[in-house]
Amino acid sequence: MPPAQPGPATALEGLLRRERWLSGTGLLLVTAACWAWLVPTALDMYGAMDGPAAWMMRDGWSAGYALAILAMWLAMMTGMMLPSAAPTLLLYGRICRHSAIPTATLQVHLFAAGYLLAWGAFSVLATLLQWALSASALLNPMMELATPQAAAVVAIAAGIYQWTPAKQRCLAQCRSPAAFISRHWRPGPAGALQLGLRHGAWCLGCCWALMLLLFAGGVMSLAWIAGLTAWVLAEKLLPGGLLLGRAGGGLLVGWGLLRLLGLS
């Protein structure tokens, strides 16, 4: 459990309280940096491809190209998922500062690092999946599934997952920052990293199927990237997020069925 009572109003505590702006600003800057790369790269991907997306046009895969694709996934997952973790991250920082924990700022950074490590693991798996799909000619050079039927199957699977108990349990954890922190609190910097990893794992369980939709719509499609980011934010932050998620799942299944039947 987190400490229940704030510590005395010391000079150190005052400094830590002022540093909450540094935490919020750092969160904003990291997210903005990812989007500052994503937007021009995605636009170039569906444009002339002579700018920031030019490196993506390769005949085959190599270790160096795989690392570049991994960096792409890391930037996407950070830019897409970090905003939805902001309420939990900022609440955790507030608890640390109000409890006059001397390592409050470090612990906030470690919490964020743990969260991103979970999505880093997903990025590794997504890179390997993209490599396998490309090698099997199931992914075209625009990083989209090669057939409408394959995209439809992914959409239907993602839509069905929106209704599963596993999805609902994970989403409930993501939608309740105070309850999550209280239930899983661990003291110290090591505890902060562990807490961030745990939160990232719940978030991953909530959103992994939605992220795979990028293969259906185009891994570097700005419309899909922005749309899925908005979807995740709505699910986690809006009062009716649970219902929105289920309704979206139904729409995905319907869209997928229409594509399978050749009606979309």
TAHUQUI-V532374 format. One record per pair of residues at least 24 apart in sequence whose ideal C-beta (glycine too) atoms are under 7 Angstrom apart, sorted by the first residue. I is the first residue (numbers start at 1). GAP is how many residues later the second one is. Records with the same first field share a line. If there is no record, write none. Layout:
I = GAP / GAP
This chain:
1 = 181 / 184
2 = 93 / 97 / 179 / 180 / 183
3 = 96
6 = 92 / 93 / 94
7 = 92 / 93
8 = 92
10 = 90
12 = 90
13 = 87
16 = 81 / 88 / 89
17 = 80
19 = 86
20 = 73 / 74 / 77
22 = 83
23 = 67 / 70 / 82 / 85
24 = 66
27 = 55 / 59 / 62
30 = 48 / 52
31 = 48 / 51 / 52
34 = 41 / 44 / 45
35 = 44
37 = 38
38 = 37 / 38 / 41 / 187
39 = 183
41 = 179
42 = 178 / 179 / 180 / 183
43 = 179
45 = 175
53 = 167
57 = 84
61 = 70 / 73
66 = 61 / 65
69 = 58 / 61
70 = 53 / 54 / 57
73 = 50 / 53 / 54
74 = 46 / 49
76 = 149
77 = 42 / 45 / 46
78 = 38
80 = 145 / 148 / 149 / 152
81 = 38 / 122 / 151
83 = 150
84 = 148 / 149 / 152
85 = 30 / 114 / 118
87 = 90 / 150
88 = 89 / 92 / 93 / 111
91 = 86 / 87 / 90
92 = 89
95 = 86
103 = 86
106 = 83
107 = 82 / 85
110 = 79 / 82 / 83 / 86
111 = 81 / 84 / 85
112 = 84
113 = 80 / 83
114 = 79 / 80 / 81 / 82 / 83 / 86
115 = 81 / 84 / 85
117 = 80 / 83
118 = 79 / 82 / 83 / 85 / 86
119 = 81 / 85
122 = 82 / 86 / 89
130 = 89
142 = 76
143 = 75 / 76 / 77
144 = 74
145 = 70 / 71
148 = 111
149 = 111
151 = 65 / 108
152 = 104 / 107 / 108
153 = 103
154 = 58 / 59 / 61 / 62
155 = 58 / 61 / 97 / 100 / 101
156 = 96 / 97 / 100 / 101
157 = 52
158 = 51 / 52 / 54 / 55 / 94
159 = 90 / 91 / 93 / 94 / 97
160 = 89 / 93
161 = 48
162 = 83 / 84 / 86 / 87
163 = 83 / 86
166 = 39
167 = 39
170 = 32 / 35 / 36
171 = 35 / 64 / 71 / 74
173 = 29
174 = 28 / 29 / 32 / 62
175 = 61 / 66
207 = 25
